[in-house]
Amino acid sequence: MAAASPASVRKQIAQGKADPVYLIVGDDDEEMARLAGEFTALLEDALRAFNSERLYAGEKGVTPAAVVQAARVLPMMSDRRLVVVLRAEKMLKPKRRGKRDAEAGGDAAGADVPTDLDVLDEYVRNPVPETTLVLVATDVDRTRKVFKALQKHATIVECWGLKCSARDPRKIQGWELQKIAGEAAALATNLAKDSGYSLDRAGAALLARRAGTNIGTLRGDIGRLLLYAGGNKTITVQDVQEVVSGETLQDDWALTEAIIAGDCRTALRQLGLAMESGGIPYMILGQISYCVREKLVLKDPRRVPAGVETLFRTDLALKSSGGDPRVLLERCIVELCGG
């Protein structure tokens, strides 16, 4: 199938139409998350909880085979089922085997690792018509057989925030930097304008220099800047300097560190900062889940069973629109901190 733009996919959703398989790939996490979330509009409100499933690749039990199994479940009292797989790069760009493993297995260097990726490849070629499968990935291994199947049979939507010839910032050509900086400054100006603010040229240039090629940094800084500006609709370079200086930047891991320490007050404050700067609820929950699985289990394993139960309930509530996302996350944090 031909590649599609986010706008064309949104038009499909508005018309109640959808292809069987989508691959959303890029580095603009906010745009990808927003687009993936909009697919729920394809489902009837009353039956959404029964016909949608959100999986996180890399979590225990979430394998390509598990994704295919979820996609093959028929919808309940509806004509459509939705399966969204987040962090799909863990499946679509897995680690390759070392030379010794390749020789032992008889595979040439660079050949596919024999995993159940073949199951996903087969499904992409013959999907269930009643299911819409959405794979959201920051990157894919374009040499693998499953990507060839996606190219041919799936709709691929690219969401690269600041486009350049090399995805690795270390390989960007010098002549491109000025072009990328111009794009970043223009995007910053437009995002501010969309929110009803005027951003001066020097301020936009400063935001662009700080972001470099990282669209996530740019969006985060603009979110904090708009919050800082408040009722002042004209944003100057002095305002930008106040917000993006090293002393005022938000620590992305302060939230999870506070949860591990049982510091509920700090954790809630950090959640507020994250939400007000444009944080995506399910991505914040994913970060908290990682904290419980990888860090809390080492510091205080007695808190882990109750923590896992809390995360499960919060995830289910977010998926089924069981309340305001911020309130759900706040309740989750209070419980994880022992409140």
Beta strands, then each sheet from edge to edge (+ up, - down):
strand 1: 21-26
strand 2: 52-56
strand 3: 81-86
strand 4: 131-137
strand 5: 155-159
strand 6: 198-199
strand 7: 234-235
sheet 1: 2+ 3+ 4+ 1+ 5+
sheet 2: 6+ 7+
end
